[in-house]
Amino acid sequence: MVQRLTKISDIDCRKENRQKPDAVASALKNFIAKGHYAPGQRLPSERDLSATLSVSRVSIRSALQQLRAQGLVISKPGGGTYVSTPVSNEQNPLFELVTHCNENLRDLFLVHTHLDAWGVRRAAERITEEQVSRLRDLVREYKSVCGDSKKLSKLDTQIHLEIAQSTGSAIYINLSLLTRDVLGKVLKHHRVQIFEDLVHVAQIGRRNWLLIEALADRNPDEAEENMRARRAYFGEALDLDLGLTDEHSPYSSHARTNLYR
């Protein structure tokens, strides 16, 4: 949060040739658009924004109201203001399409894979040393957790949100979160618990580490290869847990691995 406030302080709203609330709204919208604040993340408090931007809290409040009206942020009573998240719930048509059709589920998984291939390549070009350090800390924490599937799943999600933020693309962040969230709800619907299997936990942790080291080396080809290898492994595990394959299936063994890559 401190780093993001520091970046916001680079914008001098007093020099903007427009009303203060409009200038503040434009600045915050720009930061959200560049991925500095990801969907679901809390914005700084009105007091902090007021001090950082050297404008009144009345102007801050008016600017946030503009963003709420545009659907970019939501406010929680007594809990602050958050960047809006993509719509994804059990009434979402996408959820319904993939829950009851295995072919649609595989299609969504593949779209998610190709989307993230673009994402990690972009991340390799833009990631900062500070972001690499945070990712390494998250992977170390992941490796230290034993037997807590909910915490492992949350850490894995945090790792990929941090990677997404390093792309600086709000469009990619939102699309990636949307597909990831729908896939997560499908797994929950089918009672699939990938992170309860110690073999899966170890493999996913190892592949996350390799991906992060490729990003640290600023190597987009290696980053994409590691991401696709991780996704292929996860896809195979998903097929096995859902019982979607048999010896005659085109999705079994090596053919299935190629599909998910």
C-alpha positions, 0 to 999 in steps of 0.5 A, spaced: 500 500 500 505 504 501 508 503 494 502 505 491 501 511 495 508 513 493 506 512 486 500 516 486 503 522 490 507 523 483 500 526 480 499 533 482 492 534 482 493 541 483 496 542 476 490 539 473 486 544 468 479 541 471 475 541 478 479 537 483 474 531 484 475 530 476 482 530 477 482 525 483 477 520 479 482 521 473 488 519 477 485 513 481 482 510 474 488 511 471 492 507 477 486 502 476 487 501 469 494 500 469 493 494 474 496 498 480 490 496 484 487 489 482 480 487 482 478 486 490 483 490 493 482 496 497 484 503 495 487 507 500 483 511 506 480 517 504 484 520 509 491 517 506 488 519 499 487 526 501 494 527 505 497 524 499 494 528 493 494 534 497 486 535 496 480 535 501 477 529 503 470 532 500 474 532 493 476 525 495 469 523 497 466 526 490 471 522 486 470 516 489 463 517 488 464 518 480 468 511 480 462 508 484 457 510 479 462 508 473 462 501 477 469 501 478 469 501 485 464 499 491 464 501 498 463 496 504 459 500 510 465 501 515 470 497 511 473 502 505 472 502 498 475 496 493 476 495 486 470 492 483 471 484 481 468 481 475 461 478 475 462 471 477 457 467 481 453 460 481 448 464 476 453 466 471 451 463 465 459 461 464 458 457 470 452 454 468 455 452 461 461 449 464 458 445 470 454 441 466 458 440 460 465 437 460 467 439 453 465 446 455 470 445 461 476 443 457 475 449 453 474 454 458 481 451 461 484 452 454 482 459 454 485 460 461 491 457 459 492 461 452 490 467 456 495 466 462 501 464 456 500 472 454 500 474 461 506 471 463 510 473 457 508 480 459 510 479 466 517 477 464 518 484 460 515 488 466 516 485 473 520 489 478 525 486 483 520 488 488 515 484 485 519 478 484 521 478 492 514 478 494 513 472 489 519 468 492 516 470 499 509 467 497 512 461 494 516 460 500 510 460 505 506 455 500 512 450 501 512 451 509 504 450 509 502 443 510 495 440 510 491 446 510 488 446 503 484 452 504 491 456 505 495 453 500 489 454 495 489 462 497 497 462 497 496 459 490 491 464 488 495 470 491 501 468 487 498 468 480 494 475 482 501 478 483 504 475 477 497 478 473 499 485 477 506 485 474 503 485 467 500 492 468 494 490 464 487 491 468 484 487 462 488 481 463 487 481 470 480 482 470 479 476 464 484 472 468 480 473 475 474 471 471 476 465 468 480 463 474 474 464 479 469 460 475 474 454 474 474 455 482 467 454 483 466 448 478 471 445 482 468 446 488 461 444 485 464 437 483 468 437 490 475 436 487 480 438 492 487 438 488 490 441 494 488 436 499 493 431 495 500 432 497 503 430 491 499 435 487 501 440 492 508 439 492 508 439 484 504 445 483 509 448 488 515 446 484 512 449 478 510 455 481 517 456 483 520 455 476 515 460 473 517 465 478 525 464 477 523 464 469 520 471 470 526 473 475 530 472 469 526 476 464 525 470 460 518 470 456 519 463 453 521 460 459 516 463 463 511 461 458 513 454 458 513 453 465 506 456 466 504 451 460 507 445 464 504 447 470 497 448 467 498 441 463 499 437 470 494 441 473 489 439 467 491 432 468 490 432 475 483 435 474 481 430 469 483 424 473 479 427 479 473 428 475 473 421 472 473 424 465 478 420 462 479 412 460 483 408 456 479 410 450 479 417 451 483 422 446 484 426 453 488 421 456 496 420 457 500 424 452 494 426 448 491 430 454 498 433 456 498 436 449 491 438 449 492 442 456 499 445 453 
